[in-house]
Amino acid sequence: MSTPKPTKTQSQNPARAPIIELKSVSKSYGEGKDRAEILKNLDLAVAEGEFVAIVGFSGSGKTTLISLLAGLILPDQGSVLMRGETVTGPGPERGLVFQSYSLMPWLTVRGNVALAVDTVFAKEPKADRQARIEKYIAMVGLSHAAERKSAELSGGMRQRVSVARALAMSPEILLLDEPLSALDALTRAKLQDEFAAISQIEKKTIILITNDVDEAILLADRIVPLDPGPRATLGPSFAVDLPHPRDRTAMNTSDAFKRLRREVTNYLMEKGRDASAEAGDPVSLPNVTPITVGAKKRAPAPDLPKAWLDAARSPIERGFVEFFEVRKVYPTPKGPLTVVDGFDLKMEKGEFVTLIGHSGCGKSTVLSMAAGLADISSGGIVLDGREVSGAGPDRAVVFQAPSLMPWLTARENVALGVDRVYPNATPAERRDVVEHYLHRVGLGDAMHRKAADLSNGMKQRVGIARAFALSPKLLLLDEPFGMLDSLTRWELQDVLMDVWKRTQVTAVCVTHDVDEAILLADKVVMMTNGPKAKIGKIMTVDLPRPRSRKALMEHPDYYLYREQLLSFLEEYEGGARPNEAVEGAASAGSKNDEAAISPSTKAREAA
């Protein structure tokens, strides 16, 4: 891919003088042989009133950069300038919102905001300070919760308090250090919309640190990538020439949005590939058979052993997995609560299904019942001709948190399951199974490190290796990348797809991420809101495999699929139940795939 030419930055425009600048800034930590160079020769100029999003990988130095701008740390070389004056420390003209909320848990919402206002505006009359506090609490939609202690608030509400506190200090610049990354996808989307509205009202100069390309496009005037470290540098600027207000569903049909999204994503992916060393695959999968193995639908990888393939055969092709009128009811003090109400779905061998819907729609409950970790209240789940009645090695689960033994190495964590599932294999053969999959997920050089010393992304790689090493009949993934930043998530999605295409294991993945749902799936199952959640729609994803994010974004049907998912989620926003009659019809139709129509098919039929 050719590197895009930098757009004309604000520092090159004499009509708009910069309010804050980085000039040849470098920053390192440590001394001597332990010295780590984090940032190298950064140049950035931000004009007054501009909204700039800096997008980068985990560990690239984004938080170091925002700390330099805030004056919390000083550069080793170069200078940070505020209106032409060197920044030597923090100041009230630069408001800062961190990823973690940094609130006083014993204070109320009003008390936390007042703490900042009373410090910065100590000379103002009390009535003026009170009016300022109430204005910004109302702006972030927390007037109804002003007397609640921050310890009692949800993550989204706490971050609203942080924003209100920063804005109430009337800073000239607002610095946002990944303020939404700790939130679930749907809460994050809601706060993105609120940030967009506030930025248009306040007209502040804003610098946002984020790992989410869509968030950057939704909010910013300009996107600047921070290339991977060590010695991270700033990449070319991408101008966001989209009118405000921006609506994520409407933007999905905009050619300018698609082009910009593709350019920024491809740039980041290329930089990520350049920075990553290929782990290789020096360990071959041995010729051993597990206790239970999964049958495959498509042509398997040529290096899988004959004994494994012979044992994997099953007479069942269609209906390899069947959910029949599955319900889950929990007892409560107010009576029984039906969370899932009649989930019906048939899956073929080797099929990959994603479940998507708003929080509380029962996606993880369905997955837990399939795993045998939660009882089924009524109905049943059949896997390869046998009813699911409890947990077993024929089903492997990858959770959002990988649940590793922190005192064991990556290799030892995977070996725990392999030693149980391959009882007839020799120790050397079991070792090869473990190391084969650890190499597959890119941990060949880190398999002997303890889990406690691994990053979140590396831990999840161990979880994926552990699941595939069991040779399950059904792979269950419960938001496996939900705790990871967007760029690490892209990388691990590719890892998952690479390993999956070799084994073709039947899989179900719960996700909040629209793009992830399309990238992974043969079918996307859309769940209605709970309680009494059921299947609302099933969308067949008729896109060629193997898939890559780059190829997906260039496929003419990709944004049709994306529009259908975004529209469905928008219909059910805020707990809405727009059409229960259609929900029931879709759920009934899922038994024979009457509702599973792809957007591309619909387009052809309309034509």
Secondary structure, DSSP 8 states (H G I E B T S, - for coil): ---------GGG-TTS-EEEEEEEEEEEES-GGG-EEEEEEEEEEEETT-EEEEEE-TTSSHHHHHHHHHTSS--SEEEEEETTEE--S--TTEEEE-SS----TTSBHHHHHHHHHHHHTTTS-HHHHHHHHHHHHHHTT-GGGTTSBGGGS-HHHHHHHHHHHHHHT--SEEEEESTTTTS-HHHHHHHHHHHHHHHHHH--EEEEEES-HHHHHHH-SEEEEE--SSSB-B---EE----SS--HHHHTT-HHHHHHHHHHHHHHHHHHHHHS------S---S---SS----SS---TTS-HHHHHHH--S--TTSEEEEEEEEEE--TTS-EEEEEEEEEEE-TT-EEEEE-STTSSHHHHHHHHHTSS--SEEEEEETTEE--S--TTEEEE-SS----TTSBHHHHHHHHHHHH-TTS-HHHHHHHHHHHHHHTT-TTTTTSBGGGS-HHHHHHHHHHHHHHT--SEEEEESTTTTS-HHHHHHHHHHHHHHHHHH--EEEEE-S-HHHHHHH-SEEEEE--SSSB-EEEEEE----SS--HHHHHHSTTHHHHHHHHHHHHHHTGGG----HHHHHHHHHHTTTTTTB--HHHHHHHH-
